[in-house]
Amino acid sequence: MSEIKRPYSLFEVTGVELEYMIVNRDTLSVMPVCDQLLQEVTGEITADYENGAVAWSNELVNHVVELKTNGPVVSLKGADGIFYENIQQINNLLGRFNAMLLPTGAHPWMDPFTETCLWEHEYNQIYELYNRIFDCRGHGWSNLQSTHINLPFSGDEEFGRLHAAIRLVLPLLPALCASTPLLDSQLTGFSDSRLEKYRNNQKKIPSIAGKVIPEAVFTEEAYYEQIFNPIMRDIRPYDHEGVLDHHFLNSRGAIARFDRSAIEIRLIDIQESPKADLAIVEVVVALLKWLVSEKGVAYSEQKKWHEDSLAAILVSTIRDGGKALITDAEYLSIWGIDNLSAQAGDVWGHLLEQLQPLLSAEAFQTASRIVRAGTLSSRIVRALQGDLSHGKIKQVYQGVADALANNQLFNA
């Protein structure tokens, strides 16, 4: 994963972040030992560790560790193997605490009100302020793990084109990536329980997350006027010392980082293995390239979509994943589907055929298996066979942990 120098233009580089829970090897219950993990490799408690091509870092809670490309990279070829090597290394280190990594976007039985342990070290001032404002003892704060994709832009023209394309893709993501059917040992009724919590966890200050789908803004000036300025205005009564930054606060499903000239996509649940995650990343990036090229629909038409229309589709895929029925014929026509309605999973099947020339053979094969077998969320539900006893849930999630340990797909 060789690096090149900035500035970066559209699709010149990519950044990927993968978040994992740390759990007890025997019980699979969460273990807040990320600080001890980082201390094992650095000799001190620190927020970051650079391990060659991959960096490790802390998150809001101490039972989550993030792995990320160590800076933007030109190619993701072989990236899943490099992430997997780091996962093996981390699992070996965590063995000293009888702990290991567990994938999926949410722990199936964690009680966030009794088990939340915030990061208590570097950057703690920010986390404590968030906790005072929102009370982070909830699934939408302390029990959600995701895959982030960071894509660059250079100037307003490239920002506008990338932002327009990302807004259109966001509603489809849970239909491919949902991995969270359970919370509190119960089926929630949502294929993507993580996102259902995510979109509601900051209702106290609605401007922070908005409709999750970002507003139709396509220049930096417009973004500040319609998104950043309202956020900073609304947070001011709670943040008297100005600790929280507007980039950090913005919680939409894709956030503009003008300080980095990048947009970060945040709606993807972490999957069962880097093999699955990196295939999905490749598919999403290929789809965005296709949109930006205007082969399917002109940029002028892409900009016309209001966030309310896109958010309605997102809500349905959060609930039903690949089985969500999309009835917006105009939205389907973007993807070359002429039907009045279609299941979201079938939309992905259609798109994979169109995108195959843009994908590596491995990514196409892996993504095709996911589309055929269904989201990880649906595969977990099938594996439970209607049995929600603790023993059965633990057995199924042990299987998901084994998929991570072997960089394989779960029941696909």
Sequence and secondary structure as in RCSB ss.txt:
>XXXX:A:sequence
MSEIKRPYSLFEVTGVELEYMIVNRDTLSVMPVCDQLLQEVTGEITADYENGAVAWSNELVNHVVELKTNGPVVS
LKGADGIFYENIQQINNLLGRFNAMLLPTGAHPWMDPFTETCLWEHEYNQIYELYNRIFDCRGHGWSNLQSTHIN
LPFSGDEEFGRLHAAIRLVLPLLPALCASTPLLDSQLTGFSDSRLEKYRNNQKKIPSIAGKVIPEAVFTEEAYYE
QIFNPIMRDIRPYDHEGVLDHHFLNSRGAIARFDRSAIEIRLIDIQESPKADLAIVEVVVALLKWLVSEKGVAYS
EQKKWHEDSLAAILVSTIRDGGKALITDAEYLSIWGIDNLSAQAGDVWGHLLEQLQPLLSAEAFQTASRIVRAGT
LSSRIVRALQGDLSHGKIKQVYQGVADALANNQLFNA
>XXXX:A:secstr
     S   TTS BEEEEEEEEEETTT  B   HHHHHHHHHSS  SEEEETTEEEEE SBTTEEEEEESS BS 
 TTHHHHHHHHHHHHHHHHGGGTEEEE SSS SS  HHHH  B  STTHHHHHHHHHHH   SHHHHS  EEEEE
EE  HHHHHHHHHHHHHHHGGGTHHHH  B EETTEE S TBHHHHHHTTTTTTSGGGTTTSS  S  SHHHHII
IIIHHHHHHHTTT TT  S HHHH  SSEEEETTTTEEEEEEEE  SSHHHHHHHHHHHHHHHHHHHTTSSS HH
HHTT  HHHHHHHHHHHHHHGGG EE  HHHHHHTT  SS EEHHHHHHHHHHHHGGGS HHHHHHHHHHHHH  
HHHHHHHHHTT   HHHHHHHHHHHHHHHHHT  S  
